[in-house]
Amino acid sequence: MISIHRREFVHGLGFSMLGLGMADQVALAAARGDTDGATGFGRAKHCIFLFLYGGPSQIDTWDMKPEAPVEYRGEFQPIRTAVPGIDCCEHMPKLAARTQHLAVIRSITMQGRVAAGDHHIDAYYALTGQRPDAATVAQGINRKPHHDDWPFMGATAAYCRPVPADLPACVQLPFYSNEFSGYVVPGQFAGKLGPAYEPLLVHGTPDPAVKHGFKPREFSVPHFSLPDEIDGRRLGGRRDLLTRLDTWHRRIDQNRVIDSYSAHEERAFTLLSSLRVKEAFDLDREPEDLRARYGNTVNGQGALMARRLVEAGVPFVCVHWRTPERSPLVANWDTHADNFFHLREELLPEFDTLLSALLDDLDQRGLLESTLVLAMGEMGRTPRWNDPRVRGTSYQPGRDHWVNCMFALMAGGGVRGGQVYGASDRVSAYPAEKPVWPGDIAATVYHALGIRDEQLVYTHRDGRPIRLLDEGASLPLF
């Protein structure tokens, strides 16, 4: 295992361990003559966030423990990667060959800051970087999104970094996490920032042959495409279209309260008339062999869509992972049952294929250095793989929810690849070195995007200044 001290990461970044704010750190770097290019600050013009909803197992992927007892280490073997000293699971050979691009974070935790182990609460923390309050934690799965939530990271980036009017500032696809359970996960919306910064949802087309599945090649833009009853030929000369769009837009999730749609409507009018937006969403423009490299799944084609969007200039794209439900105990990365089967046969090969294709595609187009790629979920899995939920059923053992240790991958956007940050204990249960909280991940994303500390302050509608970065977050990691 590589053990890299925090000092090695911050050396050359112009940071110290003095607890300085991001603005102070950048000022110190400038005083020493460091440029933004040398520090990594602002190297990323775009971010692609692969949100691995359900909670991928850390010990079966990027934090394997081959010396641990079998009831912890499980069935999989580690393999060597392109970078000496970094191992990963045998079922990710394509990514193993590309670790020169990857920074592996092995010490993410929510320990001491949120005691949930609930997909909704933990996703809220992971997607916003803000610690949920006690009332939110107490509600668990019943906690629905509402207008005063902390904003999704992409919405915060949209607030801090304006974009041309004919481009969406933040796109999410192919659906909202947990959308089809009846309990939409909070943290995916603009929240306190209001509708002007609401991420654009590019919805996948449901596949009736697969339970909660999507057709991998079909995406629609329901919030910013014309409803069937509106004639697009009249768009340019009919500003009263906004009135009709207003009625349509109000079909958004009834659980969320939005004060005004005026900014949202104006944005809709501009985007609906944008040829650049229309072309960016057209996957048919991609060669068939490239589409095949990403994989013929909604996640693979979603990653390709993300690349198209950042190439068109969209700053932030989030792909919410979706795997069709296989059993009452397994959906997405939530492998309570048959953990090793689902990882081996479905999840890891698909992830290996799409992320390796994305890295290659961005690199070959000269976009990797200006695009931060982040892959993480909202939790890890229990180190011991005997999930009690499986007892008395016909399913093979799985791993339960675990918020005390999890992993993330970063690549591009000024982050040096081929390195590991942090370490866990002997069974990947708790951080052993340099613990990282979701707020630190958010701070790193904002830093890479060139968002300064003073920009992360928003004046609430009641006049209060609100800091959009968790107070517990300190230095960006890279």
Buried (B, 14 or more C-beta within 10 A) or exposed (E): BBEBEBEEBBEEBBBEEEEBBBEBBBBBBBEEEBEBEBBBBBBBBBBBBBBBBBBBBBBBBBBBBEEBEEEBBBEBEBBEBBBEBBBBBBBBBBBBEBBBBBBBBBBBBBBEBBEBBBBBBBBBBBBBBBBBEEEBBEBBBEBBBEBEBBBBBBBBBBBBBEBEEBBBBBBBBBBBBBBBBEBBBBBBBBBBBBBBBBBBBBBBBBBEEEEBBBBBBBBBBBBBBBEEEBEEEEBEEBEEBBEBBBEBBEEBEEEBEBEEBEEBBBBBBBBBEBEBBEEBBEBEEBEEEEBEBBBEBBBBBBBBBBBBBBBBBBBBBBBBBBBBBBBEBBBBBBBBBBBBBBBBEBBBBBBBBBBBBBBBBBBEEEBBBBBBBBBBBBBBBBBBBEBEBBEEEEBEBBBBBBBBBBBBBBBBBBBBBBBBBBBBBEBBBBBBBBBBBBBBBBBBBBBBBBBBBEBBEBEEEEEEEBEBBBEBBBBBBB
